[in-house]
Amino acid sequence: MGKAGQALRQVLEDYEISQTQLAEALGLGRSNVNRWVTETRDPTAEVRESAGMKVKELARAVELAEENRGLILRVWHEHHG
């Protein structure tokens, strides 16, 4: 896997996405994601494509949460006062 494992690890770190979050989004165990990140095992092509899409979705969710942090906190405080 080499560079792909390193790239996945870097993206997860950059967007503060845990291996567990990615595994849950893919419907897999965290140990599977850990094997890819540590380059112990390569994912199948189908899983690689799915993982890439899920990482992008999770990264976008993180970006949106950051962009709307103030609004999210304000709404939460209004409802949980």
N, C-alpha and C positions, 0 to 999 in steps of 0.2 A: 504494500500500500504506500509506504514511504511518504511522499509529498501530500497525498490525499489525507492521510491520518494527521499529519502536521497542520494542514490547512483546516481540517475540521476542528481540531483542538483550538486553533487560533480564533476561528469564527465563534466558537462557543465561549471562549474567554472574552473576546471583544464585545460581544452582546450580552455577556453575563447569563448565558443559557447553560443550565446544568445538564449533565449527561442524563440524569433522571428525567428532566423535562423533555428532552429530545426523545428518549426512549418511550415515554408515555404518549407523546404525540404520534409516534410511529406504531404504537401498540406492541412494543417489544420490551424485553427486560433491560435494565441498565447495564448488565454485564455485556450484552451485545454491543452497545455503544462504546463501552469501555474498551472492548477488544479492538474496535476500529481506531479509537483515539490512541491507544497504546501500540497500535500496529501489530497486534497479535494475530488478527484475522481480518481478511478483506470482506466487506459486505458484497452481496450479489449486485449486479447492475441495476436490477429493479429496486432494491433497497437503497442503493446510492442515489438514484433519481428521486425516490420518495423522501429520503433524508435531506437532500438538497432543497426540495420544495418546503419541507417542514422547517428547516433552519431559516429559510427566507421568511416564512410566515411568522415564526417566533421572533426573529430579529425585527421584523416590521412591527409586531405587537409591542416589543420593548421600546422601539423608537416612538410609537404613538403614545405609549404610557409616559415616556419622558416629556414629549411635547405637551401633553395634557395633564401633567402632574398637578398643577395648581387647581385645575377644574376638578379633577378626580378627588383631591383632598377636600375641596370645598363642598362638593356634593356628599361625600362620605360624612363630613362633620354635620351637615344639615340633617342627615338621616340618623346619625348615631350620636348627635349632640353633645 
